[in-house]
Amino acid sequence: MWSLDVSANRHYLVKPDGTPFFYLADTAWELFHRLDRVKAEAYLTNRAAKGFTVIQAVVLAEVGGLNVPNPYGNLPLHDLDPTQPNEAYFEHVDYIVNKAEELGLVIGMLPTWGDKINKMWGSGPEIFTPDNAGDFGAFLGKRYKHKPIIWILGGDRPAPRQSTRDLWRALAAGLHAGDGGRHLITFHSWTHNSSSDYIHEEPWLDFNMLQTAHVVTNNVVCYWQVYADYLRQPPKPTLNGEPCYEASPIAGDVAGACFDDFDIRQSTYWSLLAGGCGVTYGCHLIWQMLGEGSDRAHVEAKGWEQALDLPGSFQVGYARQLYESRAYTKLRTDQALIADWQGYMGEFKAVALADDGSFAFIYIPTGTRVGIAMEKICSQVRAQWFDPRTGAWTLIDAYPNTGLQSFTPPSSGRGHDWVLVLDAV
């Protein structure tokens, strides 16, 4: 029966047999709400082929989720009442969950977008109380008890007030009552915040999730936010659940530039090498499932189906391949492996070293030279370049594990990022 757990060192996710589970998610918030079955299957098939492991989607969606029907004319609730779910709507959700399971995908299921619990902004309305939140959670937990699910609460909201935390706590308790505590629970917080800022010690929170958002390029804050979570006590896994989205207007300026695949790679590797148990990819067109010409799309953007094969969606899969090529649950951040300048802002070089010194990953965002303290690798060192744009490997040479060794990437400049991989021979 499908389930996940937290690793022994409390920083990664593992399957029941103890093998690692790499959380590589795509953001598909409007999947249940806007796509019919044919299009949903095409979307899921594309994502499975690229190596995604998790699809993040919302049951009570953000954009008209309570009052705009799904493609089959069904709303999720009768009379906006969480205790009266519409069976026809959930049969469509069932279809997508089952299709994802067939393709080896896990659904990161948000029971509701945050505006239905804590409006703050958006359309709302707030429809939950501690009683009906528990009932709705129990309904979902029981319905998907035996399915590959990770529960994600929050939905772009903080939880600063006790009254709000009580609602999320009731929803979590209902989920566990329904599924017997089988599935892990995390919390999707708002811009530049982590779940750990509010609810780190809540017993129902199995791992943290943070958001570094869509405001600036060279956002090295990705690294430091994940690293701060990694250091928290008691330790819990953490990941960047919403970095910048590919094809999203930077800082919301629809007349300006968009984030590109280099921005995606930067945020991905900074987030992983800071100690993340995985990372989430997003595309401005896909999370909304926007059709071509939609007024919510960037003026130069096409529809979601044309955006399925943007380069960043392939390249996050190469990051997963890199991690799974080694025993990555041994990794811990160790910037001391770099014996010279670590870089500033967009040039910051991020390092993760296996706790036994058997291998290391060094991400070099702009292809600048790096000096390595070789004695941190436990024996003679084999060095290789990993190209995060293509997933290709290039052997450099073998070196003794003594002294300082300098490495110069094959190319440099914006968009010429490289990963230096060092292995003990």
Secondary structure, DSSP 8 states (H G I E B T S, - for coil): ----EE-TTSSSEE-TTS-EE-EEEEE-TTHHHH--HHHHHHHHHHHHHTT--EEEEEEE-TTTTTTS--TTS--SBSTT-TTSB-HHHHHHHHHHHHHHHHTT-EEEEEEE-GGGT--SSSS------HHHHHHHHHHHHHHTTTS-EEEEE-SS----SHHHHHHHHHHHHHHHHHHTT-S-EEE---TT-BTHHHHTT-TT--SEEEE--SS-SS-THHHHHHHHHHH-SS---EEEEE---BT-BGGG-TTS-B--HHHHHHHHHHHHHTT-SEEEE-BHHHHHT--TT-TTS-TT---TTTTTT-HHHHHHHHHHHHHHTTTGGGEEE-GGGB-S----GGG--EEEEETTSSEEEEEETT---EEEEGGGSSSSEEEEEE-TTT--EEEEEEE-SSSEEEE--S--STT--EEEEEEE-
